[in-house]
Amino acid sequence: MAQAGKRGSNPAGPNAGRRTSKPRNNTRTSGGGPVATAATEGLTSKLESRKGPVKVQLNTWVLASTEARLKWLVKNRQFTVTSVVDVALQELLDHYDVPPADPDGRIGEQ
């Protein structure tokens, strides 16, 4: 059952306590030159070639006991929260015979 209103609202404002992205002003200067350029190009090419499936953000509330178990699993089994949640949801959706979606997230007409 959905509940109206804001849970955990903060009177200091909606962005209070959140991290923000701020441009960094690096005070260090690199030596430039061919070695620094080659290292940067190598890093950029590795980052660009690592494209995977499209991901979307999923925000939800879970029980404190579920969060504790999830944190334990992530810490002790070297998983990520994203992979655990994705696998668990895929198994649930398969169990209920929800049709698969294409890589863009669309389910074909049945």
Contact map, one row per residue, 1 for C-alpha under 8 A:
11100000000000000000000000000000000000000000000000000000000000000000000000000000000000000000000000000000000000
11110000000000000000000000000000000000000000000000000000000000000000000000000000000000000000000000000000000000
11111000000000000000000000000000000000000000000000000000000000000000000000000000000000000000000000000000000000
01111100000000000000000000000000000000000000000000000000000000000000000000000000000000000000000000000000000000
00111110000000000000000000000000000000000000000000000000000000000000000000000000000000000000000000000000000000
00011111100000000000000000000000000000000000000000000000000000000000000000000000000000000000000000000000000000
00001111100000000000000000000000000000000000000000000000000000000000000000000000000000000000000000000000000000
00000111110000000000000000000000000000000000000000000000000000000000000000000000000000000000000000000000000000
00000111111001000000000000000000000000000000000000000000000000000000000000000000000000000000000000000000000000
00000001111111010000000000000000000000000000000000000000000000000000000000000000000000000000000000000000000000
00000000111111000000000000000000000000000000000000000000000000000000000000000000000000000000000000000000000000
00000000011111010000000000000000000000000000000000000000000000000000000000000000000000000000000000000000000000
00000000011111110000000000000000000000000000000000000000000000000000000000000000000000000000000000000000000000
00000000111111110000000000000000000000000000000000000000000000000000000000000000000000000000000000000000000000
00000000000011111100000000000000000000000000000000000000000000000000000000000000000000000000000000000000000000
00000000010111111100000000000000000000000000000000000000000000000000000000000000000000000000000000000000000000
00000000000000111110000000000000000000000000000000000000000000000000000000000000000000000000000000000000000000
00000000000000111111000000000000000000000000000000000000000000000000000000000000000000000000000000000000000000
00000000000000001111100000000000000000000000000000000000000000000000000000000000000000000000000000000000000000
00000000000000000111110000000000000000000000000000000000000000000000000000000000000000000000000000000000000000
00000000000000000011111000000000000000000000000000000000000000000000000000000000000000000000000000000000000000
00000000000000000001111100000000000000000000000000000000000000000000000000000000000000000000000000000000000000
00000000000000000000111110000000000000000000000000000000000000000000000000000000000000000000000000000000000000
00000000000000000000011111000000000000000000000000000000000000000000000000000000000000000000000000000000000000
00000000000000000000001111100000000000000000000000000000000000000000000000000000000000000000000000000000000000
00000000000000000000000111111000000000000000000000000000000000000000000000000000000000000000000000000000000000
00000000000000000000000011111000000000000000000000000000000000000000000000000000000000000000000000000000000000
00000000000000000000000001111100000000000000000000000000000000000000000000000000000000000000000000000000000000
00000000000000000000000001111110000000000000000000000000000000000000000000000000000000000000000000000000000000
00000000000000000000000000011111000100000000000000000000000000000000000000000000000000000000000000000000000000
00000000000000000000000000001111100100000000000000000000000000000000000000000000000000000000000000000000000000
00000000000000000000000000000111111110000000000000000000000000000000000000000000000000000000000000000000000000
00000000000000000000000000000011111110000000000000000000000000000000000000000000000000000000000000000000000000
00000000000000000000000000000001111111000000000000000000000000000000000000000000000000000000000000000000000000
00000000000000000000000000000001111111100000000000000000000000000000000000000000000000000000000000000000000000
00000000000000000000000000000111111111110000000000000000000000000000000000000000000000000000000000000000000000
00000000000000000000000000000001111111111000000000000000000000000000000000000000000000000000000000000000000000
00000000000000000000000000000000011111111100000000000000000000000000000000000000000000000000000000000000000000
00000000000000000000000000000000001111111110000000000000000000000000000000000000000000000000000000000000000000
00000000000000000000000000000000000111111111000000000000000000000000000000000000000000000000000000000000000000
00000000000000000000000000000000000011111111100000000000000000000000000000000000000000000000000000000000000000
00000000000000000000000000000000000001111111110000000000000000000000000000000000000000000000000000000000000000
00000000000000000000000000000000000000111111111000000000000000000000000000000000000000000000000000000000000000
00000000000000000000000000000000000000011111111100000000000000000000000000000000000000000000000000000000000000
00000000000000000000000000000000000000001111111110000000000000000000000000000000000000000000000000000000000000
00000000000000000000000000000000000000000111111111000000000000000000000000000000000000000000000000000000000000
00000000000000000000000000000000000000000011111111000000000000000000000000000000000000000000000000000000000000
00000000000000000000000000000000000000000001111111100000000000000000000000000000000000000000000000000000000000
00000000000000000000000000000000000000000000111111100000000000000000000000000000000000000000000000000000000000
00000000000000000000000000000000000000000000011111110000000000000000000000000000000000000000000000000000000000
00000000000000000000000000000000000000000000000111111000000000000000000000000000000000000000000000000000000000
00000000000000000000000000000000000000000000000001111100000000000000000000000000000000000000000000000000000000
00000000000000000000000000000000000000000000000000111110000000000000000000000000000000000000000000000010000000
00000000000000000000000000000000000000000000000000011111000000000000000000000000000000000000000000000011000000
00000000000000000000000000000000000000000000000000001111100000000000000000000000000000000000000000000000000000
00000000000000000000000000000000000000000000000000000111110000000000000000000000000000000000000000000000000000
00000000000000000000000000000000000000000000000000000011111000000000000000000000000000000000000000000000000000
00000000000000000000000000000000000000000000000000000001111100000000000000000000000000000000000000000000000000
00000000000000000000000000000000000000000000000000000000111110000000000000000000000000000000000000000000000000
00000000000000000000000000000000000000000000000000000000011111000000000000000000000000000000000000000000000000
00000000000000000000000000000000000000000000000000000000001111100000000000000000000000000000000000000000000000
00000000000000000000000000000000000000000000000000000000000111110110000000000000000000000000000000000000000000
00000000000000000000000000000000000000000000000000000000000011111110000000000000000000000000000000000000000000
00000000000000000000000000000000000000000000000000000000000001111111000000000000000000000000000000000000000000
00000000000000000000000000000000000000000000000000000000000000111111100000000000000000000000000000000000000000
00000000000000000000000000000000000000000000000000000000000001111111110000000000000000000000000000000000000000
00000000000000000000000000000000000000000000000000000000000001111111111000000000000000000000000000000000000000
00000000000000000000000000000000000000000000000000000000000000011111111100000000000000000000000000000000000000
00000000000000000000000000000000000000000000000000000000000000001111111110000000000000000000000000000000000000
00000000000000000000000000000000000000000000000000000000000000000111111111000000100000000000000000000000000000
00000000000000000000000000000000000000000000000000000000000000000011111111100000100000000000000000000000000000
00000000000000000000000000000000000000000000000000000000000000000001111111110000000000000000000000000000000000
00000000000000000000000000000000000000000000000000000000000000000000111111111110000000000000000000000000000000
00000000000000000000000000000000000000000000000000000000000000000000011111111111100000000000000000000000000000
00000000000000000000000000000000000000000000000000000000000000000000001111111110000000000000000000000000000000
00000000000000000000000000000000000000000000000000000000000000000000000111111100000000000000000000000000000000
00000000000000000000000000000000000000000000000000000000000000000000000011111110000000000000000000000000000000
00000000000000000000000000000000000000000000000000000000000000000000000011111111000000000000000000000000000000
00000000000000000000000000000000000000000000000000000000000000000000000011101111101100000000000000000000000000
00000000000000000000000000000000000000000000000000000000000000000000000001000111111100000000000000000000000000
00000000000000000000000000000000000000000000000000000000000000000000011001000011111110000000000000000000000000
00000000000000000000000000000000000000000000000000000000000000000000000000000001111111000000000000000000000000
00000000000000000000000000000000000000000000000000000000000000000000000000000011111111100000000000000000000000
00000000000000000000000000000000000000000000000000000000000000000000000000000011111111110000000000000000000000
00000000000000000000000000000000000000000000000000000000000000000000000000000000111111111000000000000000000000
00000000000000000000000000000000000000000000000000000000000000000000000000000000011111111100000000000000000000
00000000000000000000000000000000000000000000000000000000000000000000000000000000001111111110000000000000000000
00000000000000000000000000000000000000000000000000000000000000000000000000000000000111111111000000000000000000
00000000000000000000000000000000000000000000000000000000000000000000000000000000000011111111100000000000000000
00000000000000000000000000000000000000000000000000000000000000000000000000000000000001111111110000000000000000
00000000000000000000000000000000000000000000000000000000000000000000000000000000000000111111111000000000000000
00000000000000000000000000000000000000000000000000000000000000000000000000000000000000011111111100000000000000
00000000000000000000000000000000000000000000000000000000000000000000000000000000000000001111111111000000000000
00000000000000000000000000000000000000000000000000000000000000000000000000000000000000000111111111100000000000
00000000000000000000000000000000000000000000000000000000000000000000000000000000000000000011111111000000000000
00000000000000000000000000000000000000000000000000000000000000000000000000000000000000000001111111000000000000
00000000000000000000000000000000000000000000000000000000000000000000000000000000000000000000111111100000000000
00000000000000000000000000000000000000000000000000000000000000000000000000000000000000000000111111110000000000
00000000000000000000000000000000000000000000000000000000000000000000000000000000000000000000010011111000001000
00000000000000000000000000000000000000000000000000000000000000000000000000000000000000000000000001111100001000
00000000000000000000000000000000000000000000000000000000000000000000000000000000000000000000000000111111111100
00000000000000000000000000000000000000000000000000000000000000000000000000000000000000000000000000011111111100
00000000000000000000000000000000000000000000000000001100000000000000000000000000000000000000000000001111110000
00000000000000000000000000000000000000000000000000000100000000000000000000000000000000000000000000001111110000
00000000000000000000000000000000000000000000000000000000000000000000000000000000000000000000000000001111111000
00000000000000000000000000000000000000000000000000000000000000000000000000000000000000000000000000001111111100
00000000000000000000000000000000000000000000000000000000000000000000000000000000000000000000000000111100111110
00000000000000000000000000000000000000000000000000000000000000000000000000000000000000000000000000001100011111
00000000000000000000000000000000000000000000000000000000000000000000000000000000000000000000000000000000001111
00000000000000000000000000000000000000000000000000000000000000000000000000000000000000000000000000000000000111
